[in-house]
Amino acid sequence: MTTTYAVLSEGLEKSFGEVRAVRGLDLAVAEGTVCGVLGLNGAGKTTAVRLLTTLLRPDAGSARVAGHDLVREAAAVRRAIGVTGQRTSVDGDLSGRQNLRLFARLHRVRGPADRVRELLDRFGLADAADRPACTYSGGMRRRLDLAASLIRRPEVLFLDEPTAGLDPASRNRIWEAVRSLKQEGTTVLLTTQYLEEADRLADEIVVVDRGRVAHTGTPAGLKALIGAYAEVAVAHEEAMTRAAAVLDRLTGGEPTFDHERRAVGAVTTDRTLTLPRLVRELDAAGVPLLDASLRAPTLDDVFLRLTADPRDAPAYGTTGHPAGGEELVT
């Protein structure tokens, strides 16, 4: 079966002075899927979104969005897409209902009252529909912004870190909305720094590093690149060396040491290694074991491994989100 792509780019480039924000971006997003775009601050994610939504003109390369050429048919691209950026576009002086009516008029939506009512209900904003948007919480404003981007049922929806800074309840509402959009056939391109978000929502993940696509694959496929992680905690410091020797022999991976926890860990791609076998081998070697685990990698592990500079890469098993800070070229 031939795959039809909602977003297809080849060699996209964009520079700001001497800063090369996007350096030959090749991207293929199949119709009706959710594509998660991951990258460190400054990797080029937001610049790529601004290119693909016609907000910036590429210096080189080509792309088609919803079947339209990004440069020659920019107006057609804009008619086919919806965009929710990092900053909300709603007017705080207008009510939620008035904001959606305004967007409906701008996009010449037929039957706007019904569509506005549908979106207010869908995003849990019906009770606050006639309050000024400036009185909304951050999560409510983000949901209103997403509703505005859906006012005309776009073929492709671009979400640039849509849940940044939101509480878990608000984040879950947006996740539910993304899932339902996929079921309706909308293609979603989602940039995020929440690894759990990409893991739960994305059919395919694209890791962007230094303005290029560094890795692509399903969440499960990317995790398989890393391998499982075996870790043991021992009774005293002296036993760590013996534990490391066992892990080295069983996994073939270079052991890492956490002296504060008296723990030793190593990566293994050996799918036959089991926890009972690991414990038996440690016991046979006389290792005074306190705890042992063998777990699949998280997407956080994958992300940190695939984007880290080899000179300062964190030890495998370190979890959490990339360090914060101002994003100069996003």
Secondary structure, 3 states (H helix, E strand, C coil): CCCCEEEEEEEEEEEECCEEEEEEEEEEEECCCEEEEECCCCCCHHHHHHHHCCCCCCCEEEEEECCEECCCCHHHHHHHEEEECCCCCCCCCCEHHHHHHHHHHHCCCCCHHHHHHHHHHHCCCHHHCCCEHHHCCHHHHHHHHHHHHCCCCCCEEEEECCCCCCCHHHHHHHHHHHHHHHHCCCEEEEECCCHHHHHHHCCEEEEEECCEEEEEECHHHHHHHHCEEEEEEECCCCHHHHHHHHHHHHHCCCCEEECCCCEEEEEECCCCCCHHHHHHHHHHCCCCEEEEEEECCCHHHHHHHHHCCCCCCCCCCCCCCCCCCCCCCC
